[in-house]
């Protein structure tokens, strides 16, 4: 509701959202390269960002950004995601988990809670759509050719609203394993089930043709991901990460299960033991989430560096992302746990009603407008500050394609959103050669801060103008009284890449000493940024 009432005045997530994905969709929608059959470059970013670094032309979200303004497209995406999450979980519980029982309060309540989760917005149906996909596959497996045609239609639409690399490569692998076990156990080749798995896989491959080509074949550039050097936690740190993920989840798949769902599962297991029950589904799923959290943590253990250093795919592809199954599993466990309590506890109905209401209340508080307005991050309109950056563009007075800019103290996507051509960026894949060139600019600052140096050298997806004095902080509003006292960047390297202007959210005290000339200060009432515009002499 806030998206539709407040529009661009809505507070939404910054991390992996405002600072990245929204602008990626906008850039692609405006690029004229949506249907490119080769890995051409987008000139707005890093003097030529490979087309394969941006979403597929067959990604439904791209077309929402083509048809609508960014905030409208975002609101529609959120709507699709949450309604799919609700009905998908409802159908899965009603038709498969509780097919022999009628438990409307539990099925509806658990589905509603699942739909209210603080999903990573750009994931769309990558996580929220898993229950619906599972419902469709299980139904087709059981019904065979008798499955309604609309099951197939929905099944083959899901890939256009979800991410193969993020979750569905794992999901389809599990479905394939499920099919293989059926074949071995029952000695029956379920052709319809196989066709569903193969069909969805084929659609995902077609959708992601450029990305798959770039990952596994000669794409014309070597990705910076080839030099990823992640995973140096010792055993103690790995175990801490395991416990943290099991209890709290990951920022991209938060399931908010620690306060209500975990106790419900524990109580249900105790009740089941007391009544000599065998809740096999609950036990298997609960253990599955333990294993997923452990695997996620293990992926960052230093002992796996041996594998990552010798097998490129293990270094460039994050196999720990199977933990994105966590939310769906937790809420199926929640429903099964509630069902056990419903059947075997006195006064179960009011107790379960209270549990569902409390869980939904906890989740409702985490809607983006409520959560991020309390945190104090900018609204959509404030973050991109179009009026402010229009003033800067007018002051410079040149075609934006004729010069390059970098940003200090604010995310480069703000400049990108406003049409500026940036040398800094945040992208999940870009040329390794550019990472090295950009590093020359920030090398003196990286040498002053080991954390920043490791962050850039071992990962590097954020090719930002890092400043030792600021650390890993990229949003300084005009309320900040911080000053950059000793900026040490290689301005010659910046010029070689075509850099002409620096947008800084903070004053640079030693700007003259490093060859920067202060042009003007810009601010607009009601917008959070104050920009110091520097020109390279």
N, C-alpha and C positions, 0 to 999 in steps of 0.2 A: 503493500500500500504506500509506504513512503516514496518509492520510486515514482509512482504515478501522481502523487500529490505534490511532492517537492521538486521533482525533475532534477535539474542540475544543481539544486541546492541540497541534494541528498549527500550525507556523509557515507562514503564507501571505502572499502579496503584499499590501502596504498600498496602494500607489499605484494609483488607478483600480480598486480592488477592495474592501478593507476600508473605505476612506475614502469609498466611493460605492456601487458597483453592488449589493453585497450588501444594503445597507440599502434601496436603491430597491426591490428585489424584496420584501423583508420588509414595507416600508411598504404596497406595493400589495396584497400578499397579505392584509394585515390591514385594509385600508381599506374594504372593502365596495363599492368602485368599480371592480372589475376589468372588468366588462362595460358600463361607462358608454358611452352612445352620444353623449353631448355632453361638451364639455371642462369638466367640473366641477373643483372644486379639492379638494386634500387638505389639511386644516387643520393637520396636524402640522408643516408646514414653511412658513416665511415668510408666515404668516397666510393661506395658501392657495396651494399649488403647483398649477399646472394639471395635470390628469390626463394631458395629452398629453406632459408632460415625463418620464413614467414608461413602462416597457415596455408593450407591447401585451398585451391579454387573450389573444391567440393565440400568445404567446411561451411555448414549452414550459418555459423556465426558471421562469417565474412559477408554473406549476402544481407544479413540484418544490418551490417554497417554500410553496405552499399545503398540500401533502400532507406534507412532511417539515420537520424543524427545519432552520434555515439551513445548518449545517455539513454535515448529511447531504445536503441538496440540492446543496451545493457539490461534495461528493465524487462524487455521481452525475454531475453535469455534467462534471467532470474525466474520469471514466471514459468517458462517451459520446464526449467530444472526442478522447481519445487512441486509442481503438479505431477510431473513424471515420478518424482521420488515418492509422493504420497500414494498414487494409484499403483505404482509398481510394487511397493512393499505390501500394500493392502492385498493385491491379487496373489502375491507370492505366499503370504501367510494364510489367506483364506483357502486357496486351492491346493496347496502343497504341504505347508507345515501343519495346518489344522484341518485338513480336508475331511476328517471324520468327526470333527467337533465344531459346534457353533459357538464362537466366542467373539461376538461383534465388538464388545467394548475393548477387548485386548487387541484385536486386529486393527481397528480404526485408531485406537490410542497410540499403538506402537508405530503405525504408519504416519500418523500426524507428527509424532516426535521426530521420526526419521526425516520428514520433509522440512522440519524447522532447523535442521543442523546448519552451522555456519560454514557451508561449503566454500571451497575455493571457487570464485565466480567463473573463471575462464575454463574450468573443468567441464562445465555444462553437464552432460549426462555421463561423464567418465566415471563418476562415483555415484551420483544420484540415480543413474539409470541402470545400475547393476541388478537390483532386484527385479525390475521389469524384464531385463534380458534373460535372467535366470528363469523367471516364470514362463517366458515364451519357449525357451529351450526345453524345459522340463515338460511342458504341455505337448510340444511337437514330438519329443521322445516317446511320450505315452500314447498319444493319439495317432501318430503316423500321418498317413495321407488324409485322415479325417479331420486334421487340424484346420480350423477356419482360415480362409485365404488372408483375412486381415491380420492374423498372427504373423504371417510371412511379410506382409507389407510393413508392419511396425518393426519387425526384426531387422529388415533391410534399410529402414529409415534411421535407426539408432546410430549407425556409423557416421552419418553426416552431422550428428550432434555430439560426438564424443571423440576421445583421443585414443588411438590405437597404442601408441608408445606408452602412454601413462598407465592404462589399466587393461584394455581389452586384449592386448597381446597375451597377458597372463590369463585372463578370463577364458579366451578361446582355447588356450593350451589346456586348461583344466577341463573344459567341455570335451576336447579331443581325447583327453585321458579317460574321462568318464565314458565316452563312447567305446573306447578300446577295451575297457574293463567289462562293459556290457557284452561286447562281442566275444571276449574270451570266456566269460562266465556263463553266458546263455547260448553261445555258439550260434548267434543270430546277427547277421549284418543288418543293422538298422539304417537302411539307406536314406530314409527321410531325415533322421537325426543328423547323419553325416552331411547331407546336403545343406542343412541349416548352418552347420559349423563352417563348411567349405564356402557357402554363399556369403556369409557375413565376413569371413576372412578375405575373400576375393574383393568385396566392396571396399574394405579397409585398405587393401593393397592398391587398388585403383585410386582411391581417394588420396593416398599418401605417396603417389608415384615419385614426386620430386625428392621428398625426404628419404625414401628408401633408396633411390638412386644415389643420393648424396652420401648416405651412410655406408653402402655396401659396394658401390661401383665408383668409377672415376668421375667425379662431379666437377672437376676443374679447379678445386681448391681443397686444401687440407684444413679440416676444422680445428679450431682451438681446443676442442674437446679431446683431441688426440694426445694432448699433453696434460690432461687432468691427472692430478696426483693426490686424490682424495683417499682418506682412510688410513689415518695414522694413530688411532686411539689405542691405548694400551688395554690390557684385559679389564682393569678396574673401570676405565672410562667407558668401555664397551658395555659392561654390565650396568653401569649407571644409565647409559642411553637406553638399554633394554627396559629397565624398570620405568624410566620416564615415559617412553613411548607406550608401554603397556597401560600405565595409569592415566597419562594425560593425552596421548595421541600426538600426531604430527600437525604442524600448522596448516597443512593442505588437506588434512582429513580428520579434523577434530570431531570426536564423537560424544564428548561430554558425558562420559559413562561412569566416572569415578564416584559420584555422590549417590546416585540412585541405582543405576544398572548393575554395578559390581555387587553391592549389597543384596539386591534382588536375586542375582545368580547364586550368591553364597547361601542365602536363606533357602532358595529353591532346592539346592543340592542337599542341604541338611534335612529338609522336609522329605525329599525323595529317599534319603537314606533311612530316615525314621520309619517311613511307610514301605520300606523294602522295594522301592521302585527302581527302574533302570532307565533314567533319562538319557539315552544314548545320543540323541541329536544334540542336546545341550552340552554334554561332556565333550563330544567331538568338536563342536564349534568353539567352545571355550578354549580347548587345547590348541585349536587352529590359530586363534588369536595370540596365544602365548608364543607359538612357533613363529608367526608372522612378525611379532615384535622382536623376537630374538634374532631372526634373519635380518631384519632392518638394522639392528645394532651391529650384528656381525659383519655386515657389508662395510662398516667403517672401522673395523678392527685392522690393526697393522699387519696381522698375519696373512690377510688376504691380498696384500700388496704383491706377493709372489705371483699370484694368478693374474692380477690386473696388469703387472709389468710385462707379462709374457703373452697375454691374449688381449688384443686391442679392443674387441667387443666388450670385454669385461671392464675395460677402463673408460670407454665412451658411453656405454649403456648402463643405466642404473637399475640393476636387477632387484634392488631392495624395494622398488616401488610397488611390489605386490602387496605391501602393507596398506595400500589404498583400499583393500577389501575390508579393512577393519570396521568402518562404520556400519556397513550392511550386516556384518556378522554380529556385532554388538547388539543391534536392534532386533535381529532374529532371536538372539539369546534372551534379550529382554522379554520378548513376547512369550517364548517358551517358559521362562522362569515364572512369569505372571500366571501362565496357564496352570503350572504345577501348584502355585499358591491358591489359585481360584478353586481348584478341585479338592484340595486337602487341608485348607485352613479354615477355621471358623471365622465368621465376619470378613470373609475374603473380599466381597464385592465393594464395600466402602473403603477398605484398605487399598485395594488395587486402584480404585478410582482416584484416591489421594496420590498414590505413587505416580500415576500417569499425569495428573494435573501438575504436580511438583516438577516432574521432568520436563514437561512442555513449558512451564513457567521459566525454568532455568534456560531453556533454549530460546524462548521468545525474547529474553533480555539481550541475547546475542545477535539480534537482527542488526544489520549494518548501521542503520541510522542511529539506533540507540547506543550501540557499542562504540562507534568511532566518534560520535558527538561527545560522549563522555571522556574519551581518550584525548580529544582535542585536535584530531587531524583535520585537514581542510575538507570542504565539500568538493564535489566534482568541479563546480564552477570556480571555486577558489584555487584549487590545485593547478588547473591549466591556465587560469588568469589571462584569458584571451585579450581583454582590453589593455592590460599592462604590456603584453608582448607585442600587441599591435602598435603601441606607442614607440616601443624600441625599434620595430621594423620601419616605422615612418621616420624615425630619427636617422637611422642608418641610410635610408633612402636608395638602396640598391636592390636589384633582384636577388631574392634569397639564395638562388642557385649560384650566385657569383662569389660567394664567400662562405667560409666555414666557421662554426662557433663551438666552444666548449663551455660547460657549466661547472661552477664550484659552489658547493653548499646547497645544491638542489638537483633533482633528478633530470638527466638530459632529455627524458621523454617529454618534459614540459616544453622545451624548445622545439622538439620534433613535432609535437601536437600542433604547434603554432606555425609550422611551415619552414622552420629554420633547418639548414643542413648541418648536421652535427658530426664531430669527429669522435665524440664519446657516445657510449650506448650501453644498453643492457639487452643482450640477445643470447639465446641458448646455443647458437652455433654461428660462428663467423670465421673468416680466414685466420689461421694461426699466424701467418706472416704479418697481418695487421696487428695482432696482439703484441708482437715483438716491436713493431714500429711505434705503436702507441706507448708501449712501456718506456721507450726512450724519453718521452715527455715527462713522465711521472717518476722516473727512476730515482732522482735525488730525494724525493719525498718518501718513496718506498724504503730506501736505505735507512731512513730515520725512524721507521716504525715496522718492527718485525711482523706484527699481526697483519698489517696491510700488505706487506711484501708476500707473506705466505698466502693470503687471501687471493691476491691477484695471480701469483705464479702457479698455485696449485689448482685454481679454478678459472677465474678470469672472465666469466660471463658478464660481469659488470666491468666494462672498460671505462672507468670513471676517473675524473681528475682528483685523485686521492690527495688529501692534505694531512700530514702527520698530526697537526694540532687538532684536527677535527675527528680523526678516527673514522669509524664506519658509520658516520652520521651524514645524511644527505638532505635534510630538510631544516633550514634555518629561516624562520620567519623574521619579519621586521621588528618583532618584539625582542629578538635576541640582541644582547649587547656585546656579543663576541666579536673579536677582531682577529684577522689572520696577521700575525706579526712577522712571520718569516717564511713566506712562500718560496720554495726552491724548485722550480720546474725548468725544463730545458726548452726555452722559447724558440731556439733554432730548430729543434725537432718538430715543434708545433707549427712553425712556419712552413717547414718542408712538406707537411701534410696538407697545407693550405689554410691553416688557422689564421683568422683575422681578428676575431673578437672573443672576449671572455665575459660570460655572464656570471657574476658572482653575487651570491646572496649575502655576503659579508664584505666589509671593506678590507682591502689588502694593503697593509701598512707600508710594505717595501716594494710596491708595484713599480716605481721608477727604476729601482736598482736591477730589476729583472727584465726591463724592456717593455713594460706595460704602461700605457698612457690612459689615465682616467678621462673618459669622454663625458659621462653624464650619470646622474642617479635617477632612477625611475621608481615610482610607486603610485598606486591607485587606491583611493579610499575604499575600504571594504574587501580588499584583496590582501592576502597574507605576506606577499613577498615585497622586498625592496631590492632592486637590482642595481648593482654597480657595473656599468658597462665600461670595459677596458678594451683598448685597441692595441694590437701588437705594433710596436714602432718599427 
